[in-house]
Amino acid sequence: MGARAAARAIDALRRGWPVRVRAADGALRLMAVEGADAVTLAEFDPGAEADILISAARAQTLKLANQIAAADPDMPVLVVRAPWIDVDVATAISDPVLDLASPLKGPFMAKPLAAPLAAKAALRLARLAGILPAYFATSEGEAEAEVSAADVDAYDDAVHLAVATRARLPVSAAETAEIVAFRSPDEPREHVALIVGRRDSSPPVIRLHSECLTGDVLGSLKCDCGPQLHEALHRIADSTWGILLYLRQEGRGIGLVNKLRAYALQDQGFDTVDANVRLGFAIDARDFSVAARMLDLLGVGEVRLLTNNPNKVTGLEAAGIKVAERLPIILPANPHNERYLATKRDRTGHQL
């Protein structure tokens, strides 16, 4: 069934409907904690016996996992459903943003997972759905959608991405630009490329820009995304030719709502790395194979890459795109993003 099955499961989870996740070791019937209320939970689990599946990173806060397990964003932990754990308590267990308002007293107990591979796939599915990686979990009952671990892995596969349409698009940096839209039949995200300049045999100047609503559109000062986007457009326009790839990977791949949860954790004192991990996600969950596929469809095999992030170079080259040169993109900090930029430099290897 592939990525389309994952897309149906994602839609069901976001609507608060139960799904079944299968793997080689068994299956789990799940309802997202953030999509549940007292009524829907009672329908899903009439006997109030469904345990709570969370990430090991979150379980570490509850003293139910060690640091080694917590370092793996796909490592699951099953929390025993005590009689006093209702939807509100489960929400507090799931969302670290609430820790200051709702201190967790417990005691909480973990139990062995009957289907750990299915549980790991469920955590990956939560990230793709843009929801917290936390579920009510049972083994029996009906589900609105069923998905396998292989289906979940296929969702990020760029193999079916194709050019949907293209058009002339004058922009402030270059009045002769052309925009190309890319779409896959497997999932709803649409990526775009903005081609600037007259193409020749030289490697184009490329910028991989992951979507950032707050920075690109609203002018957020917490990050450097908006200024980097506009600087990149002007750098591309000043070159012989180049391409801006605008990738629908908000919040380093965790989605807009979870990114805003990470912002709330930053306001509590966590840096951007610890905030993502505390939510139960990888430090950076982006997949740059999508960018490589877009370049391949545009007939580009070698690039000059505008980035401070060595992982983008590695990701493109692993997908078959040669990076002839890395071009840094240095911009001044402001009082609101100084710590963010320092964290990128010191903890994620950005060469600022």
C-alpha positions in Angstrom: 0.0 0.0 0.0 3.0 2.3 0.6 2.9 6.0 1.3 -0.8 6.4 0.6 -1.6 4.1 3.5 0.6 6.4 5.7 -1.3 9.4 4.4 -4.6 7.9 5.3 -3.3 7.1 8.8 -2.0 10.6 9.2 -5.4 12.0 8.3 -7.1 9.7 10.8 -4.7 10.6 13.6 -5.2 14.3 13.1 -8.9 13.8 13.2 -8.7 11.9 16.5 -9.6 8.6 15.0 -7.9 5.2 15.9 -5.4 3.7 13.6 -3.6 0.3 13.6 0.2 0.2 13.0 1.6 -3.2 12.0 5.2 -4.4 11.9 7.0 -7.8 11.8 6.5 -8.3 15.6 2.8 -7.5 15.8 0.3 -4.6 15.7 -0.9 -1.8 17.9 -4.2 0.0 17.9 -3.6 3.6 18.7 -5.3 6.9 19.4 -3.2 10.1 19.5 -3.4 11.6 23.0 -3.7 15.1 21.7 -6.7 14.1 19.5 -8.6 12.4 22.4 -11.2 13.7 24.7 -13.2 12.0 27.4 -15.9 10.8 25.0 -13.7 9.6 22.2 -11.3 7.9 24.6 -14.3 6.0 26.2 -15.3 4.8 22.8 -11.8 3.8 21.9 -11.1 2.1 25.3 -14.3 1.3 27.2 -12.5 -0.5 29.9 -10.0 2.3 30.6 -7.2 -0.1 30.1 -5.2 1.4 27.2 -1.6 2.1 28.2 0.2 5.2 27.0 2.9 4.9 24.4 5.5 7.8 24.5 9.1 8.4 23.3 12.0 7.4 25.5 13.1 11.1 25.5 9.8 12.0 27.2 10.0 8.9 29.4 13.3 10.1 30.7 11.6 13.1 32.3 9.3 10.6 34.0 12.3 8.6 35.3 11.2 5.7 33.0 14.2 5.6 30.5 17.9 6.2 30.6 19.9 8.6 28.6 21.0 6.1 26.0 17.5 5.2 25.1 16.4 8.8 25.2 19.0 9.7 22.5 17.0 7.6 20.0 14.0 9.6 18.7 12.2 6.4 17.7 12.7 4.5 21.0 9.3 3.8 22.5 8.3 3.4 26.1 4.9 2.0 27.3 3.5 3.6 30.4 1.1 1.6 32.5 -2.4 3.1 32.6 -3.1 3.6 36.2 -6.8 4.2 37.2 -6.2 7.9 37.9 -4.7 8.6 34.4 -7.5 10.3 32.4 -7.2 12.4 29.3 -5.9 15.4 31.2 -3.2 13.5 33.0 -2.3 11.7 29.7 -2.0 15.1 28.1 0.3 16.3 30.8 2.4 13.1 30.4 2.6 13.8 26.6 3.3 17.5 26.4 6.5 18.8 28.1 5.3 22.4 27.6 2.8 21.8 30.4 5.5 20.6 32.9 5.7 23.9 34.8 1.9 24.3 34.9 1.2 20.7 35.7 4.1 19.1 37.6 3.9 15.3 37.2 3.9 13.5 40.5 3.3 9.9 39.5 4.3 7.3 40.3 4.5 6.1 36.8 5.5 2.6 35.8 6.7 1.2 32.4 5.9 -2.2 31.1 7.5 -4.3 28.3 6.4 -3.6 24.7 4.7 -6.6 23.0 5.5 -5.1 19.5 8.4 -2.7 19.8 8.9 -2.4 16.0 5.3 -1.3 15.6 5.7 1.1 18.4 8.8 2.7 16.8 6.8 3.0 13.5 4.0 4.8 15.5 6.5 7.4 16.8 7.7 8.0 13.3 4.1 8.4 12.1 3.4 11.0 14.8 6.2 13.2 13.5 4.9 12.9 10.0 1.5 13.9 11.2 2.8 16.9 13.1 1.5 15.7 16.4 3.1 14.8 19.8 4.6 11.3 19.8 2.1 10.0 22.4 -0.7 7.5 22.1 -3.3 5.5 24.0 -2.4 2.0 22.9 -4.3 -1.3 22.9 -4.1 -4.5 20.8 -7.8 -5.1 20.1 -10.6 -3.2 18.4 -11.5 -1.5 15.1 -9.5 1.2 13.5 -10.2 3.8 10.8 -6.9 3.2 9.0 -4.2 0.6 9.0 -0.6 1.2 8.2 2.6 -0.9 8.2 6.1 0.2 9.3 7.2 -0.1 5.7 4.3 2.3 4.7 5.5 4.8 7.2 9.0 4.7 5.9 7.7 5.1 2.3 6.0 8.4 3.2 9.2 10.4 3.0 10.3 8.6 -0.2 10.8 11.1 -3.0 10.8 8.6 -5.8 7.3 9.5 -7.1 7.8 13.2 -6.9 7.2 14.8 -10.3 6.9 18.3 -11.9 3.2 19.4 -11.6 3.5 22.7 -13.4 5.7 25.7 -14.1 5.2 29.4 -14.8 7.0 32.7 -15.1 7.2 34.5 -11.7 8.8 37.9 -11.4 10.1 38.4 -7.9 11.8 41.4 -6.2 15.2 39.7 -6.5 14.8 38.7 -10.2 12.0 39.8 -12.6 12.8 36.9 -15.0 12.4 34.0 -12.5 10.5 30.8 -13.2 8.7 28.8 -10.5 8.3 25.0 -10.8 5.9 23.1 -8.6 6.5 19.5 -7.6 3.9 17.0 -6.4 3.7 13.3 -5.4 0.6 11.2 -5.6 1.6 9.6 -2.3 1.3 12.6 0.0 -0.1 16.2 0.1 3.1 18.3 0.6 4.0 20.3 -2.5 7.5 21.7 -3.0 8.6 24.4 -5.3 11.8 25.6 -7.1 12.5 29.1 -8.2 14.9 29.2 -11.1 16.7 32.5 -11.6 19.0 33.6 -14.4 19.9 32.1 -17.8 20.9 28.5 -17.6 24.3 27.5 -18.9 26.8 24.6 -18.4 28.1 26.0 -15.0 26.9 24.5 -11.7 24.0 26.6 -10.4 24.1 28.4 -7.0 21.5 26.5 -5.0 19.7 27.2 -1.7 17.8 24.4 0.1 15.3 26.4 2.2 13.0 24.6 4.6 9.6 26.2 5.1 9.4 28.5 8.1 6.1 30.3 8.4 7.1 32.3 11.4 10.4 33.5 9.8 9.6 33.7 6.1 6.1 35.2 6.4 5.7 36.8 9.8 9.3 38.1 10.2 10.1 36.2 13.4 13.3 37.4 15.1 13.7 34.1 16.9 15.4 32.5 13.9 17.4 33.6 10.9 15.2 31.9 8.3 13.5 35.0 6.7 16.8 36.9 6.3 18.5 33.8 5.0 15.8 33.3 2.4 16.0 36.9 1.1 19.8 36.9 1.2 19.9 33.6 -0.7 17.6 35.0 -3.4 19.8 38.0 -4.0 22.9 35.9 -4.0 21.4 33.6 -6.6 20.3 36.6 -8.7 23.8 38.0 -8.6 25.2 34.7 -9.9 25.1 33.4 -13.5 22.1 31.3 -12.6 20.7 29.4 -9.7 17.7 27.7 -8.0 16.0 28.2 -4.7 14.4 25.0 -3.5 11.6 25.7 -1.1 11.0 22.5 0.9 7.8 21.8 3.0 9.7 20.6 6.1 8.6 23.1 8.7 10.4 23.1 12.0 13.2 20.9 10.8 10.7 18.3 9.9 8.5 18.2 13.0 5.7 20.5 11.7 4.4 23.9 12.6 2.5 23.1 15.8 5.4 21.1 17.3 7.8 23.9 16.3 5.7 26.3 18.3 5.8 23.9 21.2 9.6 24.0 20.9 9.4 27.8 21.0 7.4 27.6 24.2 10.1 25.3 25.7 12.7 27.7 24.6 10.9 30.4 26.6 11.3 28.0 29.6 15.0 28.0 29.1 15.7 25.1 26.8 17.8 25.7 23.6 16.5 24.6 20.2 18.2 21.2 20.4 17.0 20.3 23.8 13.5 21.5 23.0 13.1 19.2 20.0 14.5 16.3 22.0 12.3 17.0 25.0 9.3 16.9 22.7 10.4 13.4 21.6 11.8 14.2 18.2 15.2 14.1 16.5 17.4 17.2 16.6 16.9 17.5 12.8 14.3 15.3 11.1 14.6 16.7 7.6 15.2 14.5 4.6 17.1 16.1 1.8 16.5 13.3 -0.7 13.4 15.4 -1.8 15.7 18.2 -2.8 18.0 15.8 -4.7 14.9 14.4 -6.6 13.8 18.0 -7.5 17.3 18.8 -8.8 17.3 15.5 -10.8 14.0 16.4 -12.4 15.4 19.8 -13.3 18.4 18.1 -14.9 20.9 19.4 -12.4 23.6 17.0 -11.1 26.2 19.4 -9.7 25.7 22.5 -7.6 27.3 25.3 -5.6 25.4 25.1 -2.3 24.5 28.2 -0.3 24.5 26.8 3.3 26.2 26.9 6.7 25.0 23.3 7.4 27.4 20.6 6.4 24.6 18.0 6.8 22.9 19.5 3.7 26.1 18.8 1.7 26.2 15.3 3.0 22.5 14.7 2.4 22.7 15.9 -1.2 25.9 14.0 -2.1 24.4 10.8 -0.5 21.5 11.2 -2.9 23.7 11.6 -5.9 24.1 15.3 -6.3 27.7 16.6 -6.5 28.4 19.7 -4.4 31.2 21.5 -6.2 31.4 24.2 -3.5 29.8 25.2 -0.2 29.0 28.9 -0.1 28.5 30.3 3.4 25.6 32.6 4.1 26.5 34.8 7.1 24.1 37.4 8.5 24.1 39.5 11.7 22.4 38.2 14.8 19.8 40.0 16.8 19.1 39.9 20.5 16.3 37.4 20.0 18.2 34.8 18.0 21.8 35.1 19.4 21.3 31.9 21.5 19.7 30.1 18.6 22.6 30.8 16.3 25.1 29.9 19.0 23.3 26.6 19.5 23.4 25.8 15.7 27.1 26.6 15.8 28.0 24.7 18.9 25.6 21.7 18.9 24.7 21.0 15.3 27.9 21.9 13.5 26.8 24.9 11.5 29.7 26.8 10.3 28.6 30.4 10.9 
